[in-house]
C-alpha cells in the first residue's frame, strides 16, 4: 500500500495491543472506529517478541501509516505498554466492553471465551454493571475443545461445522476435562457418531460456562460472543439453544480486546489533546531485556520488575509505594507519568 492516507482519505489511525497467554493481537483502527488491519499471533510464552513481530508485520503491510494513539490490554498489558509506549493501559473487561458497545450499542451481555480463560460482562445502557472471569478450570476455555478435537483427530477449524451435523447430540459431563474425556470415550464405545459427540461437547462447555462464569448473572439480549472460540459455529448454536435467544458474533470477534484498547486510546488522546507516546515501528528491531530485583528500602521487600530497551531502563513496576515507578517517570524528565506504561488502569 503506497499511501494509506491518499488511498482511503483517512488521517487518523490508532493501535490496540492485546497480549494474552495464548495469543497476541494487534489492531489498527481508523479514526471512525473501523478495523483497518489486524494481526493475530501466538504468544508462545514470549510476549515481547510477539509484540515486535506484530509491529513489524503492520509496518510491512502499511509502510506509510502514522499512529496517533496506542492502547494496551490483556494479561501482558504492562509489558506491551512498556515496549510500545502506550498512551493508555486498561484491563480486559474494560477493553472488551468498549469494543462491544462500539459494535452494538444495545449490547447487554458479552460472552468471551479464549484459549486459557473466559469471562462474562453484563452491561446496561453501555455501562459495565457486573462481570466474572474463569482462569482456573480448562473445561470452560478453548483449550478444552482443542484437546478433545486432537483426541478425536478432528481439525479444530472443522469442529463447529461437524457439530452442526449432529442428529442426536449426546450428553457429556463437562464440569472437568478429565470427566469429559472419560465420558466422551464411553460414548464412542457405545457407538455414537462423531457429530453427535462434538455437539455434546459444545453443549457441555456451554453448561460449564453458564454454571460457573455466568452463575447468578442476569443474562439478557443483545448477547455478543467474543474470543477465538466464537469461530466455532457449534458453540454459537449451543449458546443459543441454552439461552433461548440469538447470539451475535462480531466480525472482529477474535481481536475485540485489541479493538477496545484502540478505541480507548482514541478517546484518551483526544481528551488529553497531546501527541502519542508511541515509540514507533522501529522498536520491532530493538533489543529488550527483562529482569527483577528486590527492593530493600523498607520492610515490604517488593520484587521490582525492570524492562530495558537497548540497555536503557524504560519501565519498572512492582513496588507498593510507587517509588520505582516515580523514579522512572523522573528519569524521563516529564515530572509525571509518561504514558501509563507501568500503571494497570
Residue, then its C-alpha position, 0 to 999 in steps of 0.5 A: x500500500x503506497x499511501x494509506x492516507x491518499x488511498x482511503x482519505x483517512x488521517x487518523x489511525x490508532x493501535x490496540x495491543x492485546x497480549x494474552x497467554x495464548x495469543x497476541x493481537x494487534x489492531x489498527x483502527x481508523x479514526x471512525x472506529x473501523x478495523x483497518x488491519x489486524x494481526x493475530x499471533x501466538x504468544x508462545x510464552x514470549x510476549x515481547x517478541x510477539x509484540x515486535x513481530x506484530x509491529x513489524x508485520x503492520x509496518x510491512x503491510x502499511x509502510x506509510x501509516x502514522x499512529x496517533x494513539x496506542x492502547x494496551x490490554x490483556x494479561x501482558x498489558x504492562x509489558x506491551x505498554x512498556x515496549x510500545x509506549x502506550x498512551x493508555x493501559x486498561x484491563x480486559x473487561x474494560x477493553x472488551x466492553x468498549x469494543x462491544x458497545x462500539x459494535x452494538x450499542x444495545x449490547x447487554x451481555x458479552x460472552x468471551x471465551x479464549x484459549x486459557x480463560x473466559x469471562x462474562x460482562x453484563x452491561x446496561x445502557x453501555x455501562x459495565x454493571x457486573x462481570x466474572x472471569x474463569x482462569x482456573x478450570x480448562x473445561x470452560x476455555x478453548x483449550x478444552x475443545x482443542x484437546x478433545x478435537x486432537x483426541x478425536x483427530x478432528x481439525x479444530x477449524x472443522x469442529x463447529x461445522x461437524x457439530x452442526x451435523x449432529x442428529x442426536x447430540x449426546x450428553x457429556x459431563x463437562x464440569x472437568x476435562x478429565x470427566x469429559x474425556x472419560x465420558x466422551x470415550x464411553x460414548x464412542x464405545x457405545x457407538x455414537x457418531x462423531x457429530x453427535x459427540x462434538x455437539x455434546x461437547x459444545x453443549x457441555x462447555x456451554x453448561x460449564x460456562x453458564x454454571x460457573x462464569x455466568x452463575x447468578x448473572x442476569x443474562x439478557x439480549x443483545x448477547x455478543x460472543x467474543x474470543x477465538x472460540x466464537x469461530x466455532x459455529x457449534x458453540x454459537x448454536x449451543x449458546x443459543x439453544x441454552x439461552x433461548x435467544x440469538x447470539x451475535x458474533x462480531x466480525x472482529x470477534x477474535x481481536x475485540x480486546x485489541x479493538x477496545x484498547x484502540x478505541x480507548x486510546x482514541x478517546x484518551x488522546x483526544x481528551x488529553x489533546x497531546x501527541x502519542x507516546x508511541x515509540x514507533x515501528x522501529x522498536x520491532x528491531x530493538x533489543x529488550x531485556x527483562x529482569x527483577x530485583x528486590x527492593x530493600x528500602x523498607x520492610x515490604x521487600x517488593x520484587x521490582x520488575x525492570x524492562x530495558x530497551x537497548x540497555x536503557x531502563x524504560x519501565x519498572x513496576x512492582x513496588x507498593x509505594x510507587x517509588x520505582x515507578x516515580x523514579x522512572x517517570x523522573x528519569x524521563x524528565x516529564x515530572x509525571x507519568x509518561x504514558x501509563x506504561x507501568x500503571x494497570x488502569 
